[in-house]
Amino acid sequence: MDWRMERVLTFLNRTKIRATYSAVGEALGELSGQTVGGMLGERRPIASWVVNSKTGRPTNYETTQCHPDLYKSSHIHFTGIALLRHMAGLAE
């Protein structure tokens, strides 16, 4: 897996905040949501933090493949800049 994607997933998992496929794509350099989906690899809890912008859910994941804390926060990063600012420790 791409080290940049691994860094994003580790951050989302640590902070327990979701981000949309498009936000992750923007943060990684203007990648499409479909490309991001492919970069995530197998469906597993740490990858489930990346979600569909309309549903707030990871696409085509079974409940057992989702992180148990996935819906504890209603916050979702919808833009790459918001995600990057949060990762850098800057206030949103």
N, C-alpha and C positions, 0 to 999 in steps of 0.2 A: 504494500500500500504506500502511496505517496506520503512522504513525511509531513507535508503541509496539511493533508487531510487528517492524518493521525493527530497532529497538533490541535486542529479544530475539534475533532471528536473528543480528545482528552479534555479540552477546555469545557465543551458543552456538558460532558459527563460530570466534571468536577463542580460546575456551577448549577447543574440540573436545570438548564434553560435550553429550549428548543430553538432551532434556526431553520428557515426554509431552504429548500434545495437551491433556489435562486440566490439567496443571501450568501450561502456557502460558495456558490459559483462565482459571485462577484468578489468575495473575499479572496478567492484563490486565483483570480485573474480573468474575469469575464468568461467563465465556463458556463455552458448551458446546464439547466437542471438535469437533463438526461445524462450528460457527462458526469455530473456529480453522483447521480444514482449508480452509474457504472463504477465509479471510483470507490464507492463505499464497500464494495465486495459483498460477502455473504450477509444475510440478514441476521443481526445479532443485537443485543441490548445497547451496546455503545454506539452503534450506527443508527439506532432508532431516534436519536435526538434531532436528526435531519428530517424535516416534515414538509408535507404539502401545504402551500400557503392558504388554500381554501378550507381544508379540513383540520389542519393542525396535527395531523397524524402521519406517521411514516407510510409510504406507499407500499401496499401489498404485504404488510407485515402481519403475522399472526400475533395474538396476545402474548404468547410465550416467547416471542422474539423481541418484544419491547421491554425497555427498562421499567422496573416496577415503579419508579418515581417520575415517569414521563409526564404525567398530568398534574403533578403537585403544584407546579407554578403555571399561571396562565400566560406568562411572558414568552413571547416568541420574537426572535430577531428576523425582521423582514427585509433588511438591507445589509449588504456587505459592509458598508461603512459603520453601521451600528455594531455589527459583530466584531469588526476589527478594533473599534474604539473600546468595546468592552474587554476584548482580549488584551489590549494595551493598558488596561486599568484606568481608562478615562471615563468620566461620568457621561451618561447618555443624555 
